[in-house]
Amino acid sequence: MRPQTQKLFSLSSDPFSKEIDDTDIWLPPSKKESVDTIISAITRRHHILLTGEPGAGKTVVLRAVRHALPKTRFRLTYCHNATLGRRDFYRQLCSAIGLTPKATAAAIFCALNEYVEQLASEQKQHPVFLMDESHLMKDEMLDHLHILQNYAWDSRALMSLVLIGLPELRQRLLRRRHRSLMSRLQHRLVIEPLVPDDTAAYLDHRLERTGCKNHPFPPDSVALLHEKTGGLMRDIDRIASLALDLAARRRVKIIHKDILLDAINVDMNGGLV
C-alpha cells in the first residue's frame, strides 16, 4: 500500500496485510464455531480434515486455534510442502520438529514414533501435525499417513493429525484406496466463505484496527465487493487494498462503486493502480 494512501485515510499500516498478530484475527460466528470444534477435537486427541476454497479462511482458523491452545500442553508442527515423496516428507517433518533426519524411510519413521511417545510420556505434551496443501499429496503419502496414527496396536491416541486442503482433498479421501485414513478422521470440517454481513464486519475490523475513523466503503460498495469476491477473505483483502490506492490516487475519501469496479478490473486484467 502506498504511503499517500495511508496518509489520506489516516491509516497506521496496511489494513489488509496478512502480517497481523494472532490476537488481531477477526472471525465471524461460523468460523468461531470451527475453531471451537478443532480445539475440542485436539483436546480429545482426535484427527481432523479441514477443507475449503482458496482464500476462504482455513489458515485464519488455524492461527486462531494456535493462539487458543496452551503451549505447555500442545506442540503444534506446521508443514506445507505436500508434494514430496514419503521419505522426503518425513525428513521435512523431522526438521520441523527439531529432529535430525535419518538416512532411511524406516529410520525416519522410527524417530518420529519415538518423538511422539516421548512427548506424551515425559513432557506431557500432545503433538499436533498440521499438513497444509494436503490435496497436493501423492497417493503413496496418503496411503501411509494412517500408519503414523497407529500406536500400541491402535489402542493409544498419542498425536493429532490435521489435514488441510482444497475441496478435492475430501473427494480423494472418499476413494476406496484411502478408506483407512478417512475412517480415522473423526472430524470433517468445511470452511465456508463469508456471508454479506460478515464481509461488512470484516472490513470494519480491518480498517478500524489501523486507525481509520471514517469507513470509506459505503453499503453499496460493500455489497458489490462481496458479490465479486464471493466472500473469500483473501480476494476481499486484495481488491479492497487496490480500491484504497485508486481512491488515494484520485484524492477521494469515499470508495464509490465506480472506483471499486476499476479496482476489480485491475485485479482481473492487470495494469497500474
Steps between C-alpha positions, in 0.01 A plus 500: 500500500627847408598751772260755350216251547581452868523878547168577326306241700694555828626143504784391727577205269357301212157386632483202264848361549525134601771601747278534804540359847294199603332718762365731225333224298131560436262208467128488420278267708527216247880500515501537879292183511761324285778619732311366802442166327867463407617590851257248648616232254870558571435500874339158456797390284291457189596543134350766273432568133468871419407607146392818328543710187821706457478811717197383699688533829646158579833641617324773698308230687821306568676812630211560739533139617874546552436812708242326717683174577731509807860456384582304814257224407512494119787497249386619159708423190398657169608354164398636161725328243262219415642397163793299635540124491461302821863507617554869423165588657597334826845661482324838474282411797807399703670832422185693595490342846874530556610141438800409288365326189615140467631327188220258429121530498473232768746682729318830451167339582649340812641836612158665461334225701754539780452877497121470533523245779760707686285812488205308639685314777775741610393852407125446526448683173263398224659534152282638223616466139332747264542398136406791273441471124419132557303484175843503330623192688594200293285192546798310641525761776130492580522120503754524781353770726263267685804299616637813667185501716537141618655455846492195730291289263282804426397523865666831595430851367840666530473765229250692289520536125335795324475474121429834331423547133266594219161326458649239267692357797172372646411341168837323482466366853157359420659261252525139610880521491506748789214361708732405789623860536154653453351274767749641751409866433230539762424864416445620141453874483435731206602865526243706310548851354362802683133592471412864411469622861833335581671686216381834635614413855833372368568828314408697813740300714796516262460876447437593864800304631728720287342828610245574226227712662268553203406182314582566131283216362128594476244217525453463124875463451519242778219304333680516165830393657332202661328403175820517293715314754243244606592576861854361466713687753821499296322650199331760721838605641660533157220694329428726800867595514502578127186711543660704779802570282281604207296730723818660639633554149176681412505681836157386613416352838191305400533185292191510284408217268684650201831493687434149628416380148827650375686319776329174406597557137865560597492185715358288219685641201815652643622856457623780720315643796 
